[in-house]
Amino acid sequence: MTHRVLVAGASGYIGRHVVEALLQRDYRVVAQLRPSAQWTLSHPNLECVYGELTESAQCLQNIQACDFVISCLASRSGGVRDARLVEYDANNRLLAAASQWGVQRFLLLSAICVQKPRLAFQKEKLRFEAKLRASNLPWTIIRPTAFFKSLSGQIARLQQGKSFLVFGNGTLTACKPIAEQDLAAYIVEQLTDASAIEAILPIGGPGPAITPLGQAQLLGHLLQQPIKIRSLPPRLFLIVAAVLSPFGLVFSRVRDQAEFLRIAHFYATESMLVWSEESSTYSEALTPESGSKTLSDCYQQIIRGDVVSELGEHKLF
Ligand SMILES: NC(=O)c1ccc[n+]([C@@H]2O[C@H](COP(=O)([O-])OP(=O)(O)OC[C@H]3O[C@@H](n4cnc5c(N)ncnc54)[C@H](OP(=O)(O)O)[C@@H]3O)[C@@H](O)[C@H]2O)c1
């Protein structure tokens, strides 16, 4: 009999690829979705359950027990309250359901940036990681580096003849980005890998690590056009955040705006690679790789216009 896997955050960028990867491997999948989710995928082995996990786990109580749980839940904004509701509270409700079912594995999609927790969403992710690790369920935590989508936002600007924006000289940070399909395949492989039990797994895509300046140079080569670079000082974000912070004590919207600026500063200055305590630097060599699709492959697909990212238009298999 095939295993049943509950995927929370199934409508997200990685979640939907995890659902596909599971179906391709003949798992039975329960996609947990918000009532507002835009979801058109159907498959004989796919069941959808709808509910607001940030409010209650009612939707999970009426379904047959699952063998595995994969959480790809993530706060879409990174705002302070939303981070607590999604990264901690909703995952906590999932954990309670998983404990009742006695699942063979609870797999959490986390992020490599929690190595240096300065932001609200990182602290909430770590708080849940600690709760999961203290539970009596077999668990695996996956901490990926950057996704391709996070490095593709400036292609349209360049195609319009605008400049490529970097912070500092464009080499303040580096990452080993991973393709969504490669990450989804990696996640599904860990479910049945005994060595992944009680493991925290940082993971990137095929190296070498690339800086923002390297991304600009790669795009210049692929677009066959000279790239204008415009440099911004990352401390601007912190200055504006500091100005907003006192008002954030009274107004939650301002508190979130200050947090978004701190998020921007974090990604402008911190690499998405494994942090080496020994050398006090980010280490490309210590960052494991998986998959075969490169950032260059992804950029070429976008430039050719043959990437369809909406779930509704997505063709399965
Ligand atoms: N972006 C990167 O480069 C990067 C790198 C490393 C790690 N990560 C981590 O990878 C994880 C997944 O990222 P992703 O890009 O796949 O996320 P995403 O596309 O933003 O998807 C988030 C998922 O969580 C659900 N969700 C959000 N708010 C919710 C709420 N209030 N109640 C219930 N469900 C809610 C979303 O449902 P709806 O569709 O209904 O909103 C969606 O299914 C995150 O933990 C992220 O931090 C990201």
The ligand as a Gaussian input file, in Angstrom:
#p B3LYP/6-31G(d) Opt

LIG

0 1
 N       12.990000      32.391000      -1.212000
 C       14.154000      31.819000      -0.996000
 O       15.151000      32.050000      -1.716000
 C       14.295000      30.849000       0.152000
 C       15.539000      30.308000       0.391000
 C       15.689000      29.344000       1.398000
 C       14.602000      28.968000       2.146000
 N       13.390000      29.528000       1.920000
 C       12.282000      29.047000       2.772000
 O       11.533000      28.072000       2.045000
 C       10.218000      27.985000       2.581000
 C        9.199000      27.934000       1.473000
 O        9.328000      29.059000       0.641000
 P        8.344000      29.303000      -0.586000
 O        8.996000      30.307000      -1.462000
 O        7.877000      28.010000      -1.167000
 O        7.116000      29.988000       0.176000
 P        5.803000      30.594000      -0.469000
 O        5.755000      30.441000      -1.945000
 O        5.632000      31.979000       0.090000
 O        4.644000      29.639000       0.121000
 C        4.224000      29.755000       1.446000
 C        3.166000      28.723000       1.708000
 O        2.681000      28.937000       3.063000
 C        1.294000      29.217000       2.999000
 N        0.882000      30.273000       3.938000
 C        1.373000      31.524000       3.993000
 N        0.698000      32.237000       4.919000
 C       -0.217000      31.398000       5.440000
 C       -1.229000      31.544000       6.427000
 N       -1.432000      32.710000       7.061000
 N       -1.988000      30.467000       6.724000
 C       -1.799000      29.298000       6.077000
 N       -0.880000      29.102000       5.111000
 C       -0.100000      30.145000       4.802000
 C        1.020000      29.740000       1.600000
 O       -0.355000      29.575000       1.306000
 P       -1.078000      30.587000       0.252000
 O       -0.646000      30.147000      -1.122000
 O       -2.533000      30.349000       0.506000
 O       -0.614000      31.971000       0.583000
 C        1.955000      28.867000       0.774000
 O        1.378000      27.608000       0.556000
 C       10.105000      29.160000       3.534000
 O       10.256000      28.676000       4.839000
 C       11.247000      30.061000       3.164000
 O       11.695000      30.825000       4.264000
 C       13.222000      30.451000       0.934000

